[in-house]
Every structure is written in C-alpha cells, then in structure tokens.
Amino acid sequence: MKRRKFLIFGSVLGLSPYIKAKGVSEFEKTFKKVAPTLSAVQEHLFPEGSKLPSARSMKATQFLFETMMHQSFDRDIKAFVIEGAKELEKREQGRFISMTDQEKEKALRAYEETRYGRNWLSHIMTLTMEGLFSDPIYGSNIEEAGWQAISSYSGLPRPTTRYIEL
C-alpha cells in the first residue's frame, strides 16, 4: 500500500465515529417548517391566563415534536399533523401565525367546518393535552401544573426514565 493511500485510509478510519453522527432527519426538517403554525394553534387552544396551563408554558410544541420523533409513533398521524398545518397555512395565505386572536379564532372555526380540519384540530388538541397531563419527566406538565389545574395526581408507579432518547 502506498503511503498516500495509507494516510487517507487511516484518516477516514479515525474519523468514522464522527461521520456516523446523527444527522437531521427529513421529518425534523419538515417539522421545523410547520412548528410556528403548530405552536400558534396550540397557544390559541391553550392560551396564557386560562385555568389550564398555557401551551407555551408547558412547552407543548417541543413535547409534540419529541413524541412524534419516537420510533413507535404512527407514521400516518405524523404525516397528518404536518399536512394539516400546511393546509391551514395555505388556507390563510401564510398569515396564520401573524393573525390576531380574533382572526385565528375565525380561521380555526372555518377550518373546523371541514372534515379534514375538524379531525386535524382534534388530533392537535389530543396531542397537546397528552403533554399537559403527562408525567413531567416527558418534558411537559412542568412542575405538575396540569395536574394541579384539574386537582389531579399522578398515576403510580411513576416513570423513572424518559421513553425517548434525546
């Protein structure tokens, strides 16, 4: 083996653990594009100042992302959540996140009138509530605020580790 080839081979071999470093998945790229819309919807459904903790204070969008990233999460629901957010933005000509609360309410009510929109909003509501009322170890329901808001308590035994590797 020539010296040059040996050096190249040795360099590649030495760097191989770093080359395997985790890249950004296609889902992650797509999610980041629709995350502002998803966040705006979640924050509209669970706003600041209501009896329940807000989606923002409970990091609901981050919880949604981490939940959907898990290998066991249904691919069809994952695609449905993404496509529904894109559809909402398309319906509102890309303005949804900059709308006032009243405009968002009107837009979401109109979207709810469609079968697709009604199903999508139901999924977003369910997934957001999962975060608000899940064990705090999963990154939402911070300081058990969701449980406290409904005078509830955790199930036993409580989890000791997260189900997802970050």
C-alpha positions in Angstrom: 0.0 0.0 0.0 1.4 3.4 -0.9 1.9 5.9 1.8 -0.7 8.3 0.5 -3.4 5.7 0.4 -2.4 4.5 3.9 -2.7 8.1 5.3 -6.1 8.6 3.6 -7.4 5.3 4.8 -6.1 6.0 8.4 -7.7 9.4 8.4 -11.1 8.0 7.2 -10.9 5.2 9.8 -10.0 7.7 12.5 -12.9 10.0 11.7 -15.5 7.2 11.2 -17.1 7.6 14.6 -17.7 11.3 14.0 -19.1 10.7 10.5 -21.8 8.5 11.9 -23.0 11.5 14.0 -26.7 11.9 13.9 -27.9 14.0 11.0 -31.2 15.9 10.8 -34.0 13.7 9.7 -36.3 14.6 6.9 -39.2 14.7 9.4 -37.2 17.1 11.7 -36.7 19.5 8.8 -40.3 19.4 7.8 -41.5 19.8 11.4 -39.3 22.9 11.9 -41.1 24.5 8.9 -44.5 24.0 10.4 -43.6 24.3 14.0 -44.6 28.0 14.2 -48.1 27.2 12.9 -48.4 24.2 15.3 -47.3 26.4 18.1 -49.7 29.2 17.3 -52.6 26.7 17.1 -51.6 25.1 20.4 -51.2 28.5 22.1 -54.6 29.6 20.8 -56.2 26.4 22.1 -54.4 26.7 25.5 -53.7 30.4 26.0 -52.0 32.3 28.8 -54.3 33.3 31.6 -56.8 30.4 31.5 -57.4 27.9 34.3 -55.3 25.3 32.5 -51.6 26.0 32.0 -50.7 27.5 28.6 -49.3 25.5 25.8 -46.3 27.9 25.8 -45.5 27.5 29.5 -45.8 23.7 29.2 -43.5 23.5 26.1 -46.3 21.7 24.2 -44.7 22.1 20.7 -41.4 20.6 21.9 -43.4 17.7 23.6 -45.3 17.2 20.3 -42.0 17.1 18.4 -40.3 14.6 20.8 -43.4 12.4 20.8 -43.7 12.3 17.1 -39.9 11.6 16.7 -40.3 8.4 18.7 -40.0 5.3 16.5 -43.3 3.9 17.8 -45.3 7.0 16.7 -47.8 6.2 13.9 -46.4 7.4 10.6 -49.8 8.3 9.2 -50.6 10.5 12.2 -47.2 12.1 11.9 -47.9 12.9 8.2 -51.5 14.1 9.1 -50.2 16.6 11.7 -47.7 18.0 9.3 -50.0 18.2 6.3 -52.8 19.7 8.4 -50.5 22.5 9.5 -49.5 23.1 5.9 -53.2 23.1 4.8 -54.1 25.7 7.5 -51.3 28.0 6.4 -52.3 27.5 2.8 -55.9 28.4 3.6 -54.8 31.5 5.4 -52.2 32.5 2.7 -49.3 32.1 5.1 -50.6 34.6 7.6 -51.9 32.4 10.4 -49.1 33.0 12.8 -49.3 36.8 12.5 -53.1 37.0 12.9 -54.8 38.5 15.9 -56.6 36.2 18.4 -59.9 37.0 16.8 -58.7 36.3 13.3 -57.1 33.0 14.5 -60.4 32.0 16.1 -62.3 32.7 12.9 -59.7 30.9 10.8 -59.8 27.8 13.1 -63.6 27.8 13.2 -63.7 27.8 9.4 -61.1 25.1 9.3 -63.1 23.1 11.8 -66.1 23.2 9.4 -64.2 20.9 7.1 -64.0 17.2 7.9 -60.2 17.3 7.5 -59.8 20.4 9.6 -62.1 19.0 12.3 -60.1 15.8 12.5 -56.8 17.7 12.5 -57.8 20.0 15.2 -59.0 17.1 17.3 -55.6 15.4 16.9 -53.7 18.6 17.9 -56.0 19.0 20.9 -55.4 15.4 22.0 -51.7 15.5 21.5 -51.4 18.8 23.3 -53.5 17.5 26.2 -51.2 14.5 26.4 -48.3 16.9 27.1 -50.2 19.0 29.6 -51.3 16.0 31.6 -48.4 13.6 31.1 -45.8 12.9 33.7 -43.3 15.9 33.9 -40.4 13.5 33.1 -41.5 13.7 29.5 -40.8 17.4 29.2 -44.3 19.0 29.6 -46.6 19.4 32.6 -43.9 21.4 34.2 -44.0 21.4 38.0 -47.1 19.3 37.7 -49.1 22.4 36.7 -51.5 20.4 34.5 -52.4 18.0 37.3 -52.7 20.9 39.8 -55.1 22.8 37.5 -57.6 19.9 37.5 -56.9 18.8 41.1 -55.4 15.5 40.0 -52.4 13.5 40.8 -50.0 11.2 39.0 -50.6 7.5 38.4 -48.4 5.1 40.2 -45.8 3.9 39.7 -44.4 7.0 38.1 -41.8 6.6 35.3 -38.2 6.9 36.2 -36.8 7.4 32.8 -37.9 9.0 29.6 -39.2 6.8 26.8 -37.2 8.7 24.2 -33.6 9.3 23.8 -32.8 13.0 23.1 
